[in-house]
Amino acid sequence: MKKALVFWGGWDGHEPKQCVDVFIPWLESKGFEVVVGNDLSILRDTSATEGVNVIIPAWTMGDMDQETWGAMKQLVVNGCGVAGWHGGMGDAFRTATEYQFMVGGQFVDHPGGPRKYTVNIKFDTSGLLAGLKDFEVESEQYYMHVDPGNEVLASTMVAGDPYEWVGGTIMPVVWRRMFNKGRIFYSSLGHVAKEFDVPEVKEIMKRGILWAAGEEVQPEYTSA
C-alpha cells in the first residue's frame, strides 16, 4: 500500500491542522495509508516512516534539531518525496539551511499583506499542470529566495507597493525539483484552509502530492 506521512504544527495562523484535513480524506480515497502527527518526533519513529512514499509537512517556523532533520533527510535521499504549501513548507525551520536547500526556497516577505494577484501557469513539458489556465487568488503574495535549479511551473508578477523597487519581479509560485532521489514539490499558495476552495489551488497541490509520491497523476479538475 502507498503511504503518506503528514506532520503539522508550528504557527497557528496558517491553520496547519485545518489545511492537512483538506487532503487526508482525498489521500485515503487514492489508496494511501496516512500517518498523521503533530510532533516532529514522528520523523524519527521508524514504525511511522517505514515504507513512506511522500512526506507532507505543514509546520510554519519552529525548529528542527539535527537528529530529526537527519532522519527526514535520509528518507528523502533514499527516494521519499516531499510535497507542501505556503509557510507550512516554505517558511519552516528558518535556521535549518539544509532543509531549505531541499525545499528549493525560503519565504522572506509578503509585501503589502494579502492582495489579489494573478498566478501564471508556465509551459510544462511533463504535463503536470496541463489543463490549468492562469487564475486569480486573494492571498499573501509570497516573495521568496529561490533556487535557480528549480523547475518553475507557475509564477506571479510582484506588485510594487509598498516596496517599489521589487515591482514587476517575476516570482516563482509553484516548482518541483529533485533532492538526491527524492521528488520535491512546492506551492506558495494556501495561506489558510479556505484558500483550497479555489479549484486551481487545490488541484495543483493534489497533482504535486501524487507526483512527489511517484504516482501517476490523473487530473481531477481542469480550467473551463
C-alpha positions as CSV (number, residue, x, y, z in Angstrom):
1,M,0.0,0.0,0.0
2,K,1.1,3.6,-0.7
3,K,1.9,5.5,2.4
4,A,1.9,9.3,3.2
5,L,3.4,10.8,6.4
6,V,1.7,14.1,7.3
7,F,3.0,16.3,10.1
8,W,1.6,19.6,11.3
9,G,2.3,22.2,13.8
10,G,4.2,25.5,14.3
11,W,2.5,28.8,14.0
12,D,-1.3,28.5,14.2
13,G,-2.0,31.4,11.9
14,H,-1.5,29.1,8.9
15,E,-4.2,26.7,10.2
16,P,-1.9,23.7,9.9
17,K,-4.4,21.1,11.1
18,Q,-7.3,22.5,9.1
19,C,-5.1,22.5,6.0
20,V,-3.9,18.9,6.3
21,D,-7.5,17.9,7.0
22,V,-8.4,19.1,3.4
23,F,-6.1,16.4,1.9
24,I,-6.3,13.5,4.3
25,P,-9.6,12.1,3.1
26,W,-8.5,12.6,-0.5
27,L,-5.3,10.7,0.1
28,E,-7.2,7.8,1.7
29,S,-9.5,7.8,-1.4
30,K,-6.4,7.4,-3.5
31,G,-5.4,4.3,-1.6
32,F,-2.8,5.8,0.7
33,E,-2.2,4.7,4.2
34,V,-2.0,8.1,6.0
35,V,0.1,8.5,9.2
36,V,-0.5,11.9,10.9
37,G,1.4,13.5,13.7
38,N,1.7,16.9,15.3
39,D,5.1,16.4,16.9
40,L,8.4,16.3,14.9
41,S,9.4,13.2,16.7
42,I,7.3,11.3,14.2
43,L,10.1,11.7,11.7
44,R,12.3,9.7,13.9
45,D,9.7,7.0,14.5
46,T,10.7,4.1,12.2
47,S,7.3,2.5,12.6
48,A,5.7,5.6,11.2
49,T,8.2,6.2,8.4
50,E,8.8,2.7,7.2
51,G,7.7,2.4,3.6
52,V,6.6,6.0,3.3
53,N,6.3,7.3,-0.3
54,V,5.6,11.0,0.4
55,I,6.0,13.4,3.4
56,I,3.6,16.3,3.6
57,P,4.7,19.0,6.1
58,A,2.6,21.8,7.5
59,W,4.8,23.4,10.1
60,T,5.4,27.1,9.9
61,M,8.6,28.4,11.6
62,G,9.7,26.4,14.6
63,D,13.0,24.5,15.0
64,M,14.1,21.1,13.8
65,D,17.1,19.5,15.6
66,Q,19.9,17.8,13.7
67,E,18.7,14.3,14.7
68,T,15.2,14.9,13.3
69,W,16.5,16.6,10.1
70,G,18.9,13.7,9.7
71,A,16.1,11.2,9.8
72,M,14.0,13.2,7.3
73,K,16.9,13.7,5.0
74,Q,17.7,10.0,4.9
75,L,14.2,9.2,3.9
76,V,14.3,11.8,1.1
77,V,17.7,11.0,-0.3
78,N,16.6,7.3,-0.5
79,G,13.6,8.3,-2.6
80,C,10.7,9.5,-0.4
81,G,9.0,12.6,-1.9
82,V,8.1,15.8,-0.2
83,A,5.1,18.0,-1.1
84,G,3.8,21.0,0.7
85,W,2.4,24.5,0.5
86,H,2.9,28.1,1.7
87,G,4.6,28.7,5.0
88,G,4.0,25.1,6.1
89,M,6.9,24.0,3.9
90,G,8.4,27.3,2.6
91,D,8.8,29.1,5.9
92,A,9.6,26.2,8.2
93,F,12.7,25.8,10.4
94,R,14.3,29.1,9.4
95,T,17.8,28.2,10.8
96,A,17.9,24.8,9.0
97,T,19.6,25.8,5.8
98,E,19.9,22.3,4.5
99,Y,16.2,21.8,4.9
100,Q,15.8,25.0,2.8
101,F,18.2,23.5,0.2
102,M,15.9,20.5,-0.1
103,V,12.8,22.7,-0.4
104,G,14.4,24.9,-3.0
105,G,13.3,28.2,-1.5
106,Q,12.6,30.2,1.7
107,F,10.0,32.9,2.4
108,V,11.3,36.4,3.1
109,D,8.2,38.6,2.9
110,H,4.7,39.1,1.6
111,P,4.8,42.8,0.6
112,G,1.6,44.6,1.5
113,G,-0.1,41.6,3.1
114,P,-3.0,39.7,1.5
115,R,-3.8,41.0,-2.0
116,K,-5.5,39.9,-5.2
117,Y,-2.9,38.7,-7.8
118,T,-2.7,36.5,-10.8
119,V,-0.9,33.1,-10.9
120,N,0.6,32.4,-14.3
121,I,0.8,28.8,-15.4
122,K,4.1,28.2,-17.2
123,F,4.6,25.8,-20.1
124,D,5.2,22.4,-18.6
125,T,6.7,19.7,-20.9
126,S,5.7,17.0,-18.4
127,G,2.1,18.0,-18.5
128,L,1.9,18.2,-14.7
129,L,-0.2,21.3,-14.8
130,A,-1.9,20.5,-18.1
131,G,-5.4,21.8,-18.5
132,L,-4.9,24.6,-16.0
133,K,-5.0,28.3,-17.0
134,D,-3.9,31.5,-15.3
135,F,-6.1,32.4,-12.4
136,E,-6.6,35.0,-9.7
137,V,-6.2,34.4,-5.9
138,E,-6.6,36.7,-2.9
139,S,-3.9,35.8,-0.5
140,E,-0.4,36.6,0.6
141,Q,1.9,37.1,-2.4
142,Y,5.0,35.3,-1.2
143,Y,8.4,36.9,-2.0
144,M,10.9,34.2,-1.7
145,H,14.6,33.4,-2.1
146,V,14.6,30.6,-4.6
147,D,17.0,28.0,-6.0
148,P,17.8,28.7,-9.7
149,G,17.8,25.0,-10.3
150,N,14.0,24.7,-9.6
151,E,11.7,23.7,-12.4
152,V,9.2,26.5,-12.1
153,L,5.6,25.5,-13.0
154,A,3.8,28.8,-12.1
155,S,4.8,32.3,-11.3
156,T,3.4,35.8,-10.5
157,M,4.4,39.4,-11.1
158,V,5.1,41.1,-7.7
159,A,3.2,44.3,-7.0
160,G,5.2,47.5,-6.5
161,D,3.7,48.5,-3.2
162,P,4.9,49.1,-0.6
163,Y,8.4,48.2,-2.0
164,E,8.5,49.9,-5.4
165,W,12.0,48.5,-6.1
166,V,10.6,44.9,-6.4
167,G,7.6,45.9,-8.5
168,G,7.5,43.8,-11.7
169,T,9.6,41.0,-10.3
170,I,8.6,37.6,-11.7
171,M,8.4,35.4,-8.6
172,P,8.0,31.6,-8.7
173,V,4.8,30.3,-7.1
174,V,4.9,26.6,-7.9
175,W,8.0,24.5,-8.5
176,R,9.4,21.0,-8.4
177,R,13.0,19.7,-8.1
178,M,15.0,16.7,-7.0
179,F,16.9,16.2,-3.8
180,N,19.1,13.2,-4.5
181,K,16.4,10.5,-5.2
182,G,13.5,12.4,-3.6
183,R,11.0,14.3,-5.6
184,I,10.2,17.8,-4.1
185,F,7.1,19.8,-4.9
186,Y,6.2,23.2,-3.5
187,S,3.4,25.7,-3.9
188,S,3.4,29.1,-2.1
189,L,-0.4,29.1,-2.3
190,G,-2.6,28.0,0.6
191,H,-2.2,30.6,3.4
192,V,-5.3,29.2,5.2
193,A,-7.6,26.3,4.6
194,K,-10.3,28.2,2.8
195,E,-7.9,29.1,0.0
196,F,-8.1,25.4,-1.1
197,D,-11.7,26.2,-2.0
198,V,-10.1,27.8,-5.1
199,P,-10.2,24.8,-7.5
200,E,-6.8,25.5,-9.1
201,V,-5.1,25.9,-5.7
202,K,-6.4,22.5,-4.5
203,E,-5.8,20.8,-7.9
204,I,-2.2,22.0,-8.1
205,M,-1.5,20.6,-4.6
206,K,-3.2,17.2,-5.4
207,R,-1.1,16.8,-8.6
208,G,2.0,17.8,-6.7
209,I,1.5,15.2,-4.0
210,L,0.9,12.4,-6.4
211,W,4.0,13.4,-8.5
212,A,6.2,13.6,-5.3
213,A,4.9,10.2,-4.3
214,G,5.9,8.7,-7.7
215,E,2.3,8.0,-8.6
216,E,0.6,8.5,-11.9
217,V,-1.0,12.0,-12.0
218,Q,-4.6,11.9,-13.1
219,P,-6.2,15.4,-13.2
220,E,-9.4,15.8,-11.3
221,Y,-10.0,19.4,-12.4
222,T,-9.2,21.5,-15.5
223,S,-9.9,25.1,-16.1
224,A,-13.0,26.0,-18.1
